[in-house]
Amino acid sequence: MNTLFTFYIFIIMLGITLIHIYWYKGGYWPGENKQDFIDKVIGREVSLPGKGMYTFVIICFFIMAIFPITVYYKINIGINTYEKYFFLAFGVIFTLRALGMFIPVLAKRATKIFLEYNKKYYAPLCITLAIAYFGLYYLNL
């Protein structure tokens, strides 16, 4: 299971990182234009994030992608004592993200299409990532 969880996270999070790089460079997929992108991906009436925010998210997601690989291959990055807690923290982050739009106060702020995409794609993906991170937490106790 360790191998399955590790490489599932790596592949999915690397893909998500690459999508964010595409958005950083001005892409709008899965939207057809800027407003459609905002409605589907950001989910509320705001402007696009700045380059700094995209960069921050890209770095965070890349770290979330490669962290399980470093543990799997026993690459010492200086936090060996605490690595299991990173798995726990990442699992909690993805659980909160998956459940967030099911909280009525938060859902009221979101666009209808975002809630639809969240229910079909975003929340299930986040739950699977949370399960994989929690699995690595328990396997690395």
Sequence and secondary structure as in RCSB ss.txt:
>XXXX:A:sequence
MNTLFTFYIFIIMLGITLIHIYWYKGGYWPGENKQDFIDKVIGREVSLPGKGMYTFVIICFFIMAIFPITVYYKI
NIGINTYEKYFFLAFGVIFTLRALGMFIPVLAKRATKIFLEYNKKYYAPLCITLAIAYFGLYYLNL
>XXXX:A:secstr
 HHHHHHHHHHHHHHHHHHHHHHHTT  TTSSSHHHHIIIII SS     HHHHHHHHHHHHHHHHHHHHHHTT 
  S GGGHHHHHHHHHHHHHHHHHHTTSHHHHHHS HHHHHHIIIIIHHHHHHHHHHHHHHHHHT 
